[in-house]
Amino acid sequence: MNEAKRTYSKIQEDFAKWDSETRRLLREANLAGRESMGRDDVASAIDAHHAYEAWRVGDEIKALGAELARDYPDSHLCKLVNDHLRREEKSHRMVSIVKDLNERLAKACSGFRFKVAPEPVRLGEIRALMAGLTEESDRAMLFSQLAVLNEQIEPLIREGQRRLAKEHDMSLADYCRLFLQEQWQLTGNTAKLLYAVFSAGRQLVRLVELDGCGLQDLFHYHKRSLDEADAYFGPELPTEQCFQALKALGFDETQTRRIRVVVKPGTTPAHASALNLDEDLCVEGSFSAGAWWFRVLVHEMGHCLCNIFSPKWPTIRGDPIYLHYGEILAELPAAAASTAHVLGEVLAVDDIQAERIGALIRRSRAMAFVYDAVRADFSMRIWQDTSSSFDDLYAQVCADYGLGVPEPGAFFPPVIFDVLSPVFITHAFGSCLSDLFLNLTLERAAKLWPRPIIAPLLIGETYHLWCRCSVADYLLESGCKLEPGEILPSFLA
């Protein structure tokens, strides 16, 4: 006998319960992962997410998908759930392969340490370290030691590609094309936008006259460009200035003050922990005083703000390039906080000084953007060209950008502990596209308020993107042509 058809609202209630449980499991996985990383236990941090991944393709959501397909095949929820299942079941088959490779990568890298300071520094902390290296010999030494990782990382990533291709019963070349299309959405307008990002990075190197410089020099230039601006921020961590900037942008101060800033010793990169609306909202890392950390802290607070003001985002996400999009959202308040209008109010300086400080911060962002664009381009070419060595691919990327290749062929490795994650691409997207979104937001704000208040519009644009289209499609709808010339002005203004 056929089961009685349930009402659509009842099915929605069951989906909401599954979604809530998914959030709980994700929160527990994040907490366990954070604790494991604090103990320097990378393998446990990876294991912490296993139950969450299994739940996302478990029996409960499968049953809901089948029920929706049978009784409400044309509903929005049916499409949402079954698209989710198709994506997750495909990726779930890879979990054991990727987990094994990640464990081997973690083991290969666990003993890797290099010293250019009193304390040992991890590979993932190179960005903060590079900003502080003023001597060319120190930067060259750091890169030469990074080159040692070639022998350990490249064979494992290539093996991972072969095993994943075999799992899909495809040739290596066909699988790598499928991976770029499905995992990184390298198709259609998204591909056009991504290549515009890379092209903007290549043009930016020439426009700021860094031709022939090595990638290892970028953060030296970036730090030097901020020396003048640092004086305006004083000798203390700019936490209070961050809160003042968010208040100037229209965010509710009682909400933003919930975010804690936790300083950790060493050179741990900044990251946000916004687990859900009722849990800890925290930005932690190794911070310092000055203009750069003002921007970094506001960016990380941006991740928490998205959680505060949009707590009901679905666990199943509609945007096909959510990872890229998440960094744009976090960077949006950081970009707005670095405008002359806000800087003048926060730092109590005149318009000329505020414009100068804003220009210096934009120049430092340009260096960081090139760095991320090169790493993203390199990571992508690893999947486009499986016959060339990493050293050769890295040399070609540097040549395309007009940058020198550090001896002896050292490269910035792709993601070490997640073979599938386009993490560098997310930051390249976020740093260059946030200004486009900010301009669109401010155009709407000018029609509604006498001054730029972006907080309510941040939520509105979020919902629009989440439900309707990809980032690239939204920019096209808004009049952008997805060309490098639309990206570069934010760094050069």
Secondary structure, 3 states (H helix, E strand, C coil): CCCCCCCHHHHHHHHHHHHHHHHHHHHHHHHHHHHHHHCCCHHHHHHCCHHHHHHCCCHHHHHHHHHHHHHCCCCHHHHHHHHHHHHHHHHHCCHHHHHHHHHHHHHHHHCCCECCCCCCECHHHHHHHHHHCCCHHHHHHHHHHHHHHHHHHHHHHHHHHHHHHHHCCCCHHHHHHHHHHHCCCCCHHHHHHHHHHHHHHHHHHHHCCCCCCEHHHHHHHHHHHHHHHHHHHCCCCCHHHHHHHHHHCCCCHHHHCCCEEEECCCCCCCEEEECCCCCCEEEEECCCCCHHHHHHHHHHHHHHHHHHHCCCCCCCCCCCCHHHHHHHHHHHHHHHHCCHHHHHHHHCCCHHHHHHHHHHHHHHHHHHHHHHHHHHHHHHHHHHCCCCCHHHHHHHHHHHHCCECCCCCCCCCCCCCCCCCCHHHHHHHHHHHHHHHHHHHHHHHHHHCCCCCCHHHHHHHHHHHHHHCCHHHHHHHCCCCCCHHHHCHHHHC
